[in-house]
């Protein structure tokens, strides 16, 4: 169980109006005196399903009503997913008028869509919602600690830097630019990171963005000068460093290649 959170903070974290927390408490979905990370997910999903109206069905927004069975199933599945070690970043909570299902990989996602292609359903990115829980409210995912988020200028080019304290005695720096680094740019980035964290070894991941394309490379400097680039898969970085990297500098998604 994660740390207690105040109702107003929970609502802000769930990106909903505080009235949804009150309503969820009235329905017995959460306990206002013991709110935590699981409840952030519960309230966020509850607010979504409470406003969802299936095609062909009418419902007054102001009408007082009890939860429908499919809504209860969705909320319960969300709470279960928030504590299930099989939940991944790309897990999806599928909701239909008859029930719900959670899938945890691309193959299972595809199978669900094919099976329900003639029915109504919606997809909630439950894995991402859980992954976006802030420190102290995490339920499953515990991402590396962010220790730097800044921008430096090299050769009149702005380079966004995001760094994490990963393994002991090492800092991993993600450096975003529209062009590939030359030796001087690499050295400037390395020097800046070292000046901020002189007691740590520096690992640098170059993030090249050019229009809709996004490429990631781990950089190594040769003893006699020059750089070596090793391509890194965006999804592997996302799974390792989490949503902070996905939204890094509002750049293209690391999943893009």
C-alpha positions in Angstrom: 0.0 0.0 0.0 1.3 3.5 -0.9 1.2 6.5 1.3 -2.0 8.3 2.4 -3.1 11.2 0.1 -5.6 14.0 0.9 -8.8 13.9 -1.2 -8.0 17.2 -3.0 -4.5 15.9 -3.9 -6.0 12.6 -5.0 -8.4 14.4 -7.3 -5.6 16.5 -8.8 -3.4 13.4 -9.3 -6.3 11.6 -11.0 -7.0 14.7 -13.1 -10.6 14.8 -12.1 -12.8 17.2 -10.1 -12.9 16.6 -6.3 -16.6 15.8 -6.6 -15.7 12.5 -8.2 -13.8 11.6 -5.0 -16.8 12.5 -2.9 -19.1 10.5 -5.2 -16.8 7.5 -5.1 -16.8 7.6 -1.3 -20.6 7.8 -1.2 -20.8 4.6 -3.3 -18.3 2.9 -1.1 -15.5 2.6 -3.7 -12.9 4.5 -1.6 -12.4 5.4 2.0 -11.6 9.1 2.4 -9.6 8.4 5.6 -7.3 5.9 3.8 -6.8 7.1 0.3 -3.7 5.9 -1.6 -2.3 5.2 -5.1 -4.8 2.4 -5.8 -7.6 4.9 -5.1 -6.2 7.4 -7.6 -6.6 4.7 -10.2 -10.1 3.7 -9.0 -11.4 7.3 -9.0 -9.9 8.0 -12.4 -11.6 4.9 -13.9 -14.8 5.6 -12.0 -15.0 9.1 -13.4 -14.5 7.7 -16.9 -17.1 4.9 -16.7 -19.7 7.1 -14.9 -19.7 9.5 -17.9 -19.7 6.7 -20.5 -22.9 6.2 -22.4 -23.1 3.3 -24.9 -24.6 3.9 -28.4 -28.3 3.5 -28.4 -28.7 4.1 -24.7 -29.9 7.3 -23.1 -29.1 8.6 -19.7 -29.4 11.9 -17.9 -26.2 13.3 -16.6 -28.0 14.8 -13.6 -30.0 11.6 -12.8 -29.1 10.0 -9.5 -28.2 6.4 -10.2 -26.5 3.3 -8.8 -23.5 1.8 -10.6 -24.3 -0.6 -13.4 -22.7 -4.1 -13.3 -20.2 -3.3 -16.1 -19.2 -0.1 -14.2 -18.5 -2.0 -11.0 -16.6 -4.6 -12.9 -14.4 -1.9 -14.5 -13.6 -0.2 -11.2 -12.8 -3.5 -9.5 -10.6 -4.6 -12.4 -8.8 -1.2 -12.2 -8.0 -1.8 -8.5 -6.8 -5.3 -9.2 -4.6 -4.1 -12.0 -3.0 -1.5 -9.8 -1.6 -4.3 -7.6 -1.1 -7.1 -10.1 2.6 -7.8 -10.8 1.7 -8.9 -14.3 0.5 -5.4 -15.2 2.8 -3.7 -17.6 3.2 -0.2 -19.1 1.2 -1.2 -22.1 -1.6 -3.0 -20.3 -5.1 -2.1 -21.4 -8.4 -2.3 -19.6 -11.1 -3.1 -22.1 -14.7 -2.2 -21.2 -17.8 -3.5 -22.9 -21.5 -3.2 -21.9 -21.3 -6.8 -20.7 -18.1 -6.8 -18.8 -14.3 -6.0 -18.8 -11.0 -7.6 -19.6 -7.4 -6.6 -18.9 -4.7 -7.6 -21.5 -1.0 -7.1 -21.0 0.7 -7.5 -24.4 0.2 -6.8 -28.1 -1.0 -10.3 -28.9 -3.7 -10.2 -26.3 -4.7 -6.7 -27.3 -5.2 -7.9 -30.9 -7.1 -11.0 -29.9 -9.5 -8.9 -27.9 -10.2 -6.5 -30.8 -10.7 -9.4 -33.2 -13.1 -11.1 -30.8 -15.1 -8.0 -30.2 -15.0 -6.3 -33.6 -18.8 -6.4 -34.0 -19.5 -5.1 -30.5 -19.1 -1.8 -28.6 -16.0 -1.4 -26.4 -13.5 1.2 -25.2 -9.9 0.9 -24.2 -8.4 2.5 -21.1 -4.6 2.6 -21.0 -4.6 1.3 -17.4 -0.9 0.4 -17.5 0.1 4.0 -18.3 -2.3 5.4 -15.7 -0.7 3.2 -13.0 2.8 4.0 -14.3 2.1 7.8 -14.0 1.5 7.6 -10.3 3.9 10.0 -8.5 6.5 8.9 -5.9 5.0 7.7 -2.6 1.8 6.7 -4.4 3.3 4.0 -6.6 1.6 0.7 -6.4 3.6 -1.5 -8.8 6.1 0.5 -10.9 9.0 2.1 -9.2 11.0 4.0 -11.8 14.6 5.3 -11.5 14.9 8.6 -9.6 15.1 11.7 -11.8 18.0 13.9 -10.7 18.2 16.4 -13.6 15.8 18.1 -16.0 17.3 21.1 -17.8 18.4 22.5 -21.2 21.8 23.6 -22.3 22.9 25.4 -25.5 25.8 24.1 -27.6 26.7 25.7 -31.0 23.5 27.8 -30.8 21.5 24.6 -30.5 19.3 23.8 -27.5 19.7 20.4 -26.0 17.3 19.0 -23.5 18.8 16.9 -20.7 17.0 14.5 -18.5 19.0 12.3 -16.1 18.3 9.4 -13.8 20.2 7.9 -11.0 20.0 4.3 -12.1 22.5 1.8 -10.7 24.8 2.8 -7.9 27.5 5.3 -8.8 26.1 6.0 -12.3 23.9 8.7 -13.8 22.1 8.0 -17.1 21.6 11.2 -19.2 19.1 11.4 -22.0 20.1 14.3 -24.4 17.6 15.4 -27.1 18.5 17.3 -30.2 17.3 17.6 -33.8 20.8 16.5 -35.1 23.4 13.9 -34.3 26.0 15.0 -31.8 29.6 15.7 -32.9 32.5 15.1 -30.6 32.3 18.6 -29.1 28.6 18.4 -28.4 29.0 15.0 -26.7 31.8 16.4 -24.6 29.8 19.5 -23.5 26.9 17.2 -22.5 29.2 14.9 -20.6 30.9 17.8 -18.8 27.7 19.4 -17.8 26.4 16.1 -16.3 29.7 15.5 -14.5 29.7 19.0 -13.1 26.3 18.4 -11.5 27.2 14.8 -10.3 30.9 14.6 -10.0 30.8 11.5 -7.9 29.0 9.4 -10.6 30.0 7.8 -13.8 28.0 9.2 -16.8 26.1 7.2 -19.4 24.7 9.2 -22.3 21.7 8.3 -24.5 21.3 10.5 -27.5 17.8 11.2 -28.6 17.6 12.4 -32.2 14.3 14.0 -33.3 13.6 15.0 -36.9 9.9 15.6 -37.7 7.9 12.5 -36.9 11.0 10.4 -36.4 12.6 9.7 -33.1 15.8 7.7 -32.7 17.8 6.7 -29.6 21.5 5.8 -29.4 23.8 5.0 -26.6 27.1 6.9 -27.1 30.6 5.7 -26.3 33.8 7.8 -26.8 36.8 6.1 -28.2 40.2 6.5 -26.3 41.7 8.1 -29.4 38.7 10.4 -30.1 35.5 9.9 -32.0 32.1 8.4 -31.0 30.4 5.1 -31.4 26.6 5.0 -31.5 24.7 1.9 -30.5 21.0 1.9 -31.5 18.6 1.4 -28.5 14.9 0.4 -28.9 12.5 3.1 -27.7 10.2 0.6 -26.0 13.0 -0.9 -24.0 13.9 2.5 -22.7 10.3 3.3 -21.9 9.9 0.1 -19.9 13.1 0.8 -18.0 12.6 4.5 -17.3 8.9 5.0 -17.4 6.5 7.8 -18.3 8.8 10.6 -17.5 10.9 9.6 -20.5 7.8 9.2 -22.7 6.7 12.8 -22.1 10.3 14.1 -22.1 10.4 17.6 -23.5 7.1 16.9 -25.4 9.2 15.1 -28.0 7.9 12.2 -30.1 7.1 9.0 -28.2 10.2 6.8 -27.5 8.2 4.0 -29.1 8.6 5.7 -32.5 11.5 4.4 -34.6 
